[in-house]
Each structure stands twice: as C-alpha cells, then as structure tokens.
Amino acid sequence: MFTPLWLTLKVALLATLFAGLAGMALGWWMSRRRFAGHSVVDAALMLPMVLPPTVLGYYLLVLIGRRGLLGQYLDAWFGINLIFTWQGAVIAAAIVSLPLVYKGARAAFEDVDPRFAQAARTLGATELEVFVRVSLPLAVRGIASGLMLAFARAMGEFGATLMIAGNLPGKTQTLSIAVYEAVQAGNDAQALWLTLVISVVCITVLVISSRLLQARH
C-alpha cells in the first residue's frame, strides 16, 4: 500500500526539481527581455496549465513515444524508452507543473527593483553574478512558493501520467492512479486512505505557500 506513496514522492520531487530549474531560468529571462512574440512565448509556457491532461499526454506521446519525434531517436541511438516507465511519469509531471514555477518566478523577478541589478553591474558584476547574488535572493520567496505549488500539482497529476507511464503496480502506479484503481475495484477503504494522504500533503504545501506569499508583501 505504501509503494504508490513512495513512487509518487519520488516522481513529484524529481519533477519539481526539473520544473524548478527550467521555470526559474525561463522566469528570469522572460522578466528581463522584451522581444517580438514575447506574449506568444509566455502563452506557450502557460499552456500546460489550461490544456486537458489527456491532450498534454497525447502531445508527449507524439514527442517521446517510441515512434515519436524525439523518442524514435532515443530508442534507436541509446535504447531509451520512456513510455510505461517512472521516468516518463517524471517528465509528464514536470511539464504539467512547469507553469506554476514559471509564473511564480517571473512575478518574483519582476518585483525586484532593477536598480539593485544596475548597481551590481556598475560595480563590475557579470550577469551570472547579478542573478545569483541579487535577483535570486530577492525573489527566493516567490520562487519557493511556486516550487511548492508545483510539487503539489505533481503529487496529484493523473491524466498525462496515465497516458505516458500507464498503471503498472510497483513500477508506475502513483497515488492518484492508485485511487482511481481502488475506486474501480470497489476498495473504498484503500481509496479513502490514499485520498486522505494526498489531501494532507497538498493542504500542508498550500498553507506553507500562502505564508511565503504573505511574507513577500
């Protein structure tokens, strides 16, 4: 019974790590640059938040499936198949949760007074040093809030994960999929226990995230 919990935590943590790195980089870049098509890129980065999970899962199959645009080369060159694996579940959860990190990071970076960064540049700091020593520390609370929301979203991911990773007990069956299977099997006690676990974790994350956001203002 605990296997779906540990698998979900592993998938959610890794997905949050990948989404966090990409979301912070994209949030900083989009908050500092203005270019033709800026709004289109922003909309594309937010798209996983509004697309139905099954549609997103289909896009991922087209991309990383064994015959997908990228997946066929991964299979042919490296023997890597991401379908029906927990690694595939990580990719699906990371893509779904990316907008939450990106949105939080971009808003946090935009709140940083640009005069601080300009002062650092005047003193000879490189762009990397400006990011690490000025922008990131001042935006850390907003980023942390986005990361926790992304973790909660990854914990509850169902549709895209099911299409990419399937439902293999002990291998790819996450908590949300285990709840679905328990309900289908009429195992109400197990479904209730798993639902309570997800609810407690997500409520805790949302409370901490809310306090971090309040501390920013």
C-alpha positions as CSV (number, residue, x, y, z in Angstrom):
1,M,0.0,0.0,0.0
2,F,2.9,2.3,0.7
3,T,4.6,1.7,-2.7
4,P,2.4,4.2,-4.6
5,L,3.2,6.8,-1.9
6,W,7.0,6.4,-2.2
7,L,6.8,6.4,-6.0
8,T,4.6,9.5,-6.0
9,L,7.0,11.3,-3.7
10,K,10.0,10.3,-5.9
11,V,8.2,11.4,-9.1
12,A,7.0,14.7,-7.6
13,L,10.4,15.6,-6.1
14,L,12.2,14.9,-9.4
15,A,9.5,16.7,-11.4
16,T,9.7,19.7,-9.1
17,L,13.5,19.8,-9.5
18,F,13.4,19.8,-13.3
19,A,10.4,22.2,-13.4
20,G,12.1,24.4,-10.9
21,L,15.4,24.7,-12.8
22,A,13.6,25.4,-16.1
23,G,10.9,27.6,-14.5
24,M,13.5,29.8,-12.7
25,A,15.6,30.2,-15.9
26,L,12.6,31.0,-18.1
27,G,11.0,33.3,-15.5
28,W,14.2,35.3,-15.1
29,W,14.7,35.5,-18.9
30,M,11.0,36.5,-19.6
31,S,11.0,39.1,-16.9
32,R,14.1,40.8,-18.2
33,R,13.7,40.6,-22.0
34,R,11.1,42.0,-24.4
35,F,11.0,40.8,-28.0
36,A,8.6,40.2,-30.8
37,G,6.4,37.3,-29.9
38,H,7.0,37.7,-26.2
39,S,3.3,37.2,-25.4
40,V,3.2,34.1,-27.6
41,V,6.1,32.5,-25.8
42,D,4.5,33.4,-22.4
43,A,1.2,31.8,-23.5
44,A,3.1,28.7,-24.7
45,L,4.8,28.3,-21.3
46,M,1.5,28.6,-19.5
47,L,-0.3,26.2,-21.9
48,P,0.2,23.1,-19.8
49,M,-1.9,24.7,-17.0
50,V,-5.0,25.0,-19.2
51,L,-4.7,22.1,-21.6
52,P,-6.7,18.9,-20.6
53,P,-4.1,16.5,-19.2
54,T,-5.0,13.9,-21.8
55,V,-4.3,16.3,-24.6
56,L,-0.9,17.1,-23.0
57,G,-0.3,13.3,-22.6
58,Y,-1.0,12.9,-26.3
59,Y,1.5,15.6,-27.2
60,L,4.1,13.9,-25.1
61,L,3.4,10.6,-26.8
62,V,3.9,12.3,-30.2
63,L,7.2,13.7,-28.9
64,I,8.7,10.9,-26.7
65,G,6.8,7.8,-27.7
66,R,8.8,5.0,-29.3
67,R,7.8,6.3,-32.7
68,G,7.7,9.9,-31.6
69,L,9.6,12.9,-33.0
70,L,12.3,12.5,-30.3
71,G,11.5,9.1,-28.9
72,Q,12.4,7.2,-32.0
73,Y,16.0,8.6,-31.9
74,L,16.3,7.9,-28.2
75,D,15.3,4.3,-28.8
76,A,17.5,3.8,-31.9
77,W,20.6,5.6,-30.6
78,F,20.6,4.9,-26.9
79,G,18.0,2.2,-26.4
80,I,15.9,4.5,-24.2
81,N,12.2,4.0,-24.0
82,L,10.3,6.4,-21.7
83,I,6.8,5.0,-22.2
84,F,5.5,2.9,-19.3
85,T,8.4,3.9,-17.0
86,W,8.5,6.0,-13.9
87,Q,11.0,8.3,-15.7
88,G,8.2,9.0,-18.2
89,A,5.9,9.9,-15.2
90,V,8.6,12.4,-14.1
91,I,8.6,14.1,-17.5
92,A,4.8,14.3,-17.6
93,A,4.6,15.7,-14.1
94,A,7.4,18.2,-14.7
95,I,5.7,19.5,-17.9
96,V,2.3,19.9,-16.1
97,S,3.8,21.7,-13.1
98,L,6.3,23.9,-15.0
99,P,3.8,26.8,-15.5
100,L,3.4,27.1,-11.7
101,V,7.1,27.6,-11.2
102,Y,7.5,29.8,-14.2
103,K,4.6,32.1,-13.2
104,G,5.8,32.4,-9.6
105,A,9.4,33.0,-10.7
106,R,8.6,35.6,-13.3
107,A,6.4,37.5,-10.9
108,A,9.0,37.4,-8.2
109,F,11.8,38.6,-10.6
110,E,9.6,41.4,-11.9
111,D,9.1,42.6,-8.3
112,V,12.8,43.0,-7.8
113,D,13.8,46.6,-8.2
114,P,16.0,46.8,-11.3
115,R,18.2,49.5,-9.6
116,F,19.8,46.8,-7.5
117,A,20.9,44.9,-10.5
118,Q,22.1,48.0,-12.2
119,A,24.1,49.0,-9.2
120,A,25.7,45.5,-9.2
121,R,26.6,45.8,-12.9
122,T,28.1,49.3,-12.2
123,L,30.4,47.6,-9.6
124,G,31.6,45.1,-12.2
125,A,29.3,42.1,-11.6
126,T,28.6,39.8,-14.5
127,E,25.1,38.8,-15.5
128,L,25.5,35.5,-13.7
129,E,26.7,37.2,-10.5
130,V,23.7,39.6,-10.8
131,F,21.4,36.7,-11.0
132,V,23.0,34.6,-8.2
133,R,23.8,37.4,-5.7
134,V,21.0,40.0,-6.4
135,S,17.9,38.7,-8.3
136,L,17.7,35.2,-6.9
137,P,18.0,36.1,-3.2
138,L,15.4,38.9,-3.5
139,A,13.0,36.6,-5.5
140,V,13.5,33.5,-3.4
141,R,10.2,33.6,-1.5
142,G,8.1,33.8,-4.7
143,I,10.1,31.1,-6.3
144,A,9.8,28.8,-3.2
145,S,6.0,29.3,-3.3
146,G,5.9,28.3,-7.0
147,L,8.0,25.3,-6.3
148,M,5.7,24.1,-3.5
149,L,2.7,24.6,-5.7
150,A,4.4,22.6,-8.5
151,F,5.2,19.8,-6.0
152,A,1.5,19.6,-5.0
153,R,0.5,19.6,-8.7
154,A,3.0,16.9,-9.5
155,M,1.7,14.8,-6.5
156,G,-1.8,14.9,-7.9
157,E,-1.0,14.5,-11.6
158,F,-3.2,11.8,-13.3
159,G,-4.1,12.2,-16.9
160,A,-0.8,12.8,-18.6
161,T,1.0,10.4,-16.3
162,L,-1.5,7.6,-17.0
163,M,-1.1,8.1,-20.8
164,I,2.8,8.2,-20.6
165,A,3.6,5.8,-17.7
166,G,0.5,3.7,-17.6
167,N,-0.7,1.8,-14.5
168,L,1.9,-0.8,-13.5
169,P,1.7,-1.6,-9.8
170,G,5.0,-1.2,-8.1
171,K,6.5,0.5,-11.2
172,T,4.4,3.4,-12.5
173,Q,1.3,3.4,-10.3
174,T,1.2,6.8,-8.5
175,L,-1.2,7.7,-5.7
176,S,-3.7,9.4,-8.0
177,I,-3.8,6.3,-10.3
178,A,-4.0,4.0,-7.3
179,V,-7.0,5.9,-6.0
180,Y,-8.7,5.5,-9.4
181,E,-7.9,1.8,-9.5
182,A,-9.2,1.3,-5.9
183,V,-12.5,3.0,-6.7
184,Q,-12.9,0.9,-9.8
185,A,-12.2,-2.2,-7.8
186,G,-14.7,-1.2,-5.1
187,N,-12.0,-1.0,-2.5
188,D,-13.4,2.1,-0.7
189,A,-11.2,1.7,2.4
190,Q,-8.0,1.9,0.4
191,A,-9.3,4.7,-1.8
192,L,-10.2,6.7,1.3
193,W,-6.8,6.2,2.9
194,L,-4.9,7.2,-0.3
195,T,-7.2,10.2,-0.7
196,L,-6.5,11.4,2.8
197,V,-2.7,11.1,2.3
198,I,-2.9,13.2,-0.9
199,S,-5.2,15.8,0.8
200,V,-3.0,16.2,3.9
201,V,0.2,16.7,1.8
202,C,-1.4,19.2,-0.6
203,I,-3.1,21.2,2.2
204,T,0.3,21.4,4.0
205,V,2.0,22.6,0.9
206,L,-0.7,25.2,0.2
207,V,-0.6,26.6,3.7
208,I,3.2,27.0,3.6
209,S,3.0,28.5,0.1
210,S,0.4,31.0,1.3
211,R,2.5,32.1,4.2
212,L,5.5,32.6,2.0
213,L,3.4,34.8,-0.4
214,Q,2.2,36.8,2.6
215,A,5.8,37.3,3.8
216,R,6.7,38.9,0.5
217,H,4.4,41.8,1.0
